Amino acid sequence: MKSNNYVLRMVMLAFFVALGVVISPILRIEGMCPMAHLINITCAVFMGPGYAVLCAFLIGIIRMMVMGIPPLALTGAVFGAALSGILYKVSGKKIFMAVLGEIIGTGIIGAIVSYPVMTYICGREGLSWFFYVPSFICGTLIGGSIAFILLLRLEAVGVLKKIQSSLLEENEEINNDKNKVA
């Protein structure tokens, strides 16, 4: 078992959060933040759905506090991060499924959840339930494409599995050890 596993996961999470905050203004238009989707998918593939949601949440909170971004920073991130990690895991670690999870989670679910948040909490008028869907889907397609290419390349050179194995949860390591013994 790796004794520094927990510390490594926390460092990697902090790295993703810092990177997400710094690169999120790149190509950002209200309701569309492609670099956030790149971070969500990459974090979900590297660390799993729980860490991806935590990462998306922390990035969203920091962006809202420091950059004055509306709550779209949260509604447009956490659902995609969760679904990206879940679909990646249940599909047998297919990168395409992580990207698809981000597109559905953010592009559709997050966009629809953004309507009541922006209408009733932020007081924006003239919105419909599907107002954010086009821009959220465009953002996820851009960020998802970049993540897909990056992760495929990491997989092709054998780095992706090394990163994932170094970040395994201790419970997963114990389960893997039990399976090897049995």
N, C-alpha and C positions, 0 to 999 in steps of 0.2 A: 504494500500500500504506500501511497505517496503521502508523506507527512506535510508537505507544503501545498497540497492540493487546494485547500480552502483559500489560502492566501493567493495562490495563482488565479483562482476564479474571481476573487475580489479585485485583483489588479486588472484582470482582463475586462471585468465589468466596468471599472473606473475608466479604463482606456476607451471602451466603446462609448460611454457617456460623454467623456471629454471630446472625443472625435465627433460624436453626433452634434454636440453644441457648436463646435467650431466650424464644421462643414455644412451645417444646416442652412446658413444664409446663401449658400451657392445655389443658383438656379431657383431660388425661392420666390414664389408668387403666392399671394394669399390663397390658402386652400390647396396648395400644391408644393410639396417639399420632397423632391426626389431623393435627396441625400439621406433623409430620415428613413426612407424605405430600404435603401442600401444597408444602412446600419441595422435596421430591424431584422432583415433576412439573414445577414451575416451573423449577427449575434444569436439568432434562433438556431442556425445551423451549427455554430461553434458550441453553444452552451445550453440550448434547449428552450422550451417555451417560457418557463418561469423566469429565467434570467432575461430573456428577450422582453417580456412584459415589464419587468422592473427597470430595465435599461430605457425602454420607450417612455415609461412614466417619469423617470428622473430627468431625461432629456427634455420632455415636455414641460415639466415644472420649472426647470432652469431657464428654458427659452421664454416661458411666460413671465417669469420674474425679472430676468435681465434684459430681454429683448422686446418686451411688451407684446409678445405674440398672443393672439386670442386663444381660448380653450381648444381651438382646432388642433393645437399642438398635442393635446391628449387624445381627443376623439379620433384624430386622424393617425394615431400611432398604436395605441394599446391593443386594439382588436386585430390589426394586421400582424403585430408581433406575436400575439397568442396563437392565432390560426396558422401562421407561418411555421412556428415551432411544432405545433400539434400535427399538422399535415406532414411535415418532414419526418417526424418520428413514426407516425403510423404507416407511412408509405414505404418504410424500409430505407429511409435516408435518401430519398430522391430529391435532388436540388430543385427540379422543376416544381415539385409539390410545395416546397417552401415559398417559392415565388408566387405560385397560385394562391396559397394561403394569405400572403400579403395583399394580393390584388383583391381577393374576395373580402378579407377582413377589414382592410382600410378602404378600398375603392367602393365597396358597397355598404357593408355594415357600418363602418366608421363614418362614412359620408351621410348615411341616413340618421345616425345617432347625433350627428352635428347639427341637424336642423333644430330639434327642440332646445339644445344647449345654446345655440346662437340666437334663437328666437326668444325664448323665455328667460334665459339667464343674462344674455348680453343685450337684449332688446333690439336686435336687428329685425327690420320689417321687410316684407315683400319676398320672403324666401319660401320655397316649397320643400317638400320632403326630399326631393331628388336634386336640389340646387347644387350640392357639392359633389355629386357623383361624377360628372364629367372631369372636373379638375382633379379629384382624388384618384380616379382611374388613370388619367394621364400621368400623374406624378408617380403612381405605383408602377406603371409600365416602364417609365424611364429608369427609376431607381432599381426596379426588379431586373431589368435587362442588364444593368451594370453589375448587380450582385450575382446574377446568373453566370455571366462571363467570368467574373472574378473567382467564384466558387468552383466553376468547372475547371478553370486553369489550376487552382490550388489542388483540386482532386487529381488532375492529370499528372501533376508532378509529385504526388504523394504527400503533400504537406497537410492537406485537410484532415486526413486520418490521424496524423501525428498531433495536430492541434487538438482535435476532439478527444483523443485518448489521454492527453495530458490534462484535460479539463473535466474528465469524468467525475461524477459525484462518487463519494466513498461507497454509498449504497450500491451503485451500479457496479463498482469494482468488486464488491463483496459478492454480488449476484453472479458476476462473470467468473469469479474464482470458484464459486460453488458449482457452476455449470461445467467448468473444466474438470473438477474432481469427480463429478457424477458420471 
